[in-house]
């Protein structure tokens, strides 16, 4: 189905850069040569249509992240420093020359942080000049975020609807990941301490977002080790009414990971994995997962058939990572137990 669509965008979240990751994983899982061949052709397309917009959603930060990911996971071969030299330069110039950069993942500092972290995870090139430059850029981004967050943290907590890529949660996930690099860990720890007063005072109005925040904060508190954060996690979980989940998200929206059923199911499944029976409402989370997987498991094949059988592509049919079928496929490949009925 996706292979039959000619994607015009090359970006990570909405175009061929995201699709290539899905097809390489699919080829590995199924050993089907047609998927490997198609993935290789997508890599060629990415090079031909290089977008020198610098952001993570549709620009070179996202495509560079993709190429580094492919190299580190042995889907592609090559010297990442040479392949990504132009992208490194573009991002370097953006960070130093562009005056107004937002905080968000798609077009702002969180996206650039994701790119730098992926580059720094490549241990083969750790002693190279490029790696040293990337370390400095990593620190620069952390410092920029440090200056932005205090004035924007209230705007980060947008509690309108469930969004897997909501800035506040992605910011915390990103810093949890950044801490493990052991490059600027003391700075990151101090930033967590500064943010603590905001984090313990934030109670999302949506029950699904309370669950999301509690799940992210549990990982954050492995670093921070704060009793106040621990109490807030329990408060968040205790305040959840699982019966409200269905009214807060369209569980019929199957092919949208960012806003739909599978993005929600990912968070629900993750929360069941990281919490245990000592936490409030744990059994209710298990019961709700059993309920919705029984009720909605047949929606995925039905939705796929609806898309395949129509002669004219539906206007709302998308194929990217964030809001399309590539994201659905990759999420299920990387989390094989997520869709199982408990």
Beta strands, then each sheet from edge to edge (+ up, - down):
end
